[in-house]
C-alpha cells in the first residue's frame, strides 16, 4: 500500500504538468534541440532560451536597466535645463516689462511722452 501513495502523487503531478502545458513546452524544446543541424555548445542555454521565449535573459535585463537609468538621468538633466531656460526667459520678460513701464524703448532710450 505504501508504494501506491508515491505512485499516485507522481501521477497527480504529471497531470498537473500536462494541464499547465509544461509537458508540451518541454517536448517542443527537446524536439527542436533534436532537429538542430548543429548541436549548440551549451544545451542548457539553448533549452532556457527556447523555453523562456519572450522572457529576457539576465544580461538583457541588466542592459535594459542600465538604459533606463541613463534615460532617467537624461530626463532629469533636460528638466533642469528647461527650468533654467524658463527662469532666464522670465527674467528677460520682466526686464522688457520694466523697460516699457519705465518709459524706455527697446533700445534703452528714454521716450518723451508730451
C-alpha positions as CSV (number, residue, x, y, z in Angstrom):
1,X,0.0,0.0,0.0
2,X,2.9,2.4,0.7
3,X,4.0,2.1,-3.0
4,X,0.7,3.3,-4.2
5,X,0.8,6.6,-2.4
6,X,4.1,7.8,-4.1
7,X,2.8,6.5,-7.4
8,X,-0.4,8.4,-7.1
9,X,1.5,11.6,-6.2
10,X,3.6,11.2,-9.3
11,X,0.5,10.6,-11.4
12,X,-1.1,13.7,-9.9
13,X,2.0,15.8,-10.5
14,X,2.2,14.5,-14.1
15,X,-1.4,15.5,-14.8
16,X,-0.7,18.9,-13.2
17,X,2.2,19.4,-15.6
18,X,0.2,18.3,-18.6
19,X,-2.7,20.6,-17.7
20,X,-0.4,23.6,-17.2
21,X,1.2,23.0,-20.7
22,X,4.6,22.3,-19.2
23,X,4.9,18.8,-20.8
24,X,4.1,20.2,-24.3
25,X,6.6,23.0,-23.9
26,X,9.3,20.7,-22.8
27,X,8.7,18.3,-25.6
28,X,8.7,21.1,-28.2
29,X,12.1,22.4,-26.9
30,X,13.5,18.9,-26.9
31,X,12.3,18.1,-30.4
32,X,13.7,21.4,-31.6
33,X,17.1,20.6,-30.0
34,X,17.0,17.1,-31.6
35,X,16.2,18.6,-35.0
36,X,19.0,21.2,-34.8
37,X,21.5,20.5,-37.6
38,X,24.4,21.5,-35.3
39,X,24.3,20.9,-31.7
40,X,24.6,24.1,-29.6
41,X,27.7,24.3,-27.4
42,X,25.5,25.0,-24.4
43,X,22.4,22.8,-24.4
44,X,21.1,24.3,-21.2
45,X,21.3,27.8,-22.5
46,X,19.6,26.7,-25.7
47,X,16.9,25.0,-23.6
48,X,16.3,28.0,-21.4
49,X,16.2,30.5,-24.4
50,X,13.6,28.4,-26.2
51,X,11.6,27.6,-23.1
52,X,11.6,31.2,-22.0
53,X,10.9,32.7,-25.4
54,X,9.9,36.2,-24.9
55,X,11.3,36.4,-21.4
56,X,14.5,38.4,-21.5
57,X,17.7,36.9,-20.2
58,X,19.6,38.3,-17.2
59,X,22.1,40.1,-19.5
60,X,19.3,41.7,-21.5
61,X,17.6,42.8,-18.3
62,X,20.8,44.4,-17.0
63,X,21.3,46.2,-20.3
64,X,17.7,47.5,-20.2
65,X,18.0,48.6,-16.6
66,X,21.2,50.5,-17.5
67,X,19.4,52.1,-20.4
68,X,16.5,53.1,-18.2
69,X,18.9,54.6,-15.6
70,X,20.7,56.6,-18.4
71,X,17.4,57.8,-19.8
72,X,16.2,58.8,-16.4
73,X,19.4,60.8,-15.8
74,X,18.9,62.4,-19.2
75,X,15.3,63.3,-18.5
76,X,16.4,64.9,-15.1
77,X,19.1,66.9,-16.9
78,X,16.7,68.1,-19.5
79,X,14.1,69.1,-16.9
80,X,16.8,71.1,-15.0
81,X,17.9,72.8,-18.3
82,X,14.2,73.5,-19.1
83,X,13.7,75.1,-15.6
84,X,16.9,77.2,-16.1
85,X,15.8,78.4,-19.5
86,X,12.3,79.2,-18.3
87,X,13.8,81.3,-15.5
88,X,16.1,83.0,-17.9
89,X,13.1,83.7,-20.2
90,X,11.1,85.1,-17.3
91,X,13.9,87.4,-16.4
92,X,14.0,88.7,-20.0
93,X,10.3,89.2,-19.9
94,X,10.5,91.0,-16.6
95,X,13.3,93.2,-17.9
96,X,11.3,94.1,-21.0
97,X,8.2,94.8,-18.9
98,X,10.2,97.1,-16.6
99,X,11.6,98.9,-19.6
100,X,8.2,99.5,-21.0
101,X,6.8,100.8,-17.7
102,X,9.9,102.9,-17.2
103,X,9.4,104.7,-20.5
104,X,12.5,103.4,-22.2
105,X,12.2,101.8,-25.6
106,X,13.7,98.6,-26.7
107,X,16.9,100.4,-27.4
108,X,17.1,101.7,-23.8
109,X,16.4,105.4,-24.8
110,X,14.0,107.3,-22.6
111,X,10.9,108.3,-24.6
112,X,9.4,111.7,-24.2
113,X,5.6,111.4,-23.7
114,X,4.4,115.0,-24.1
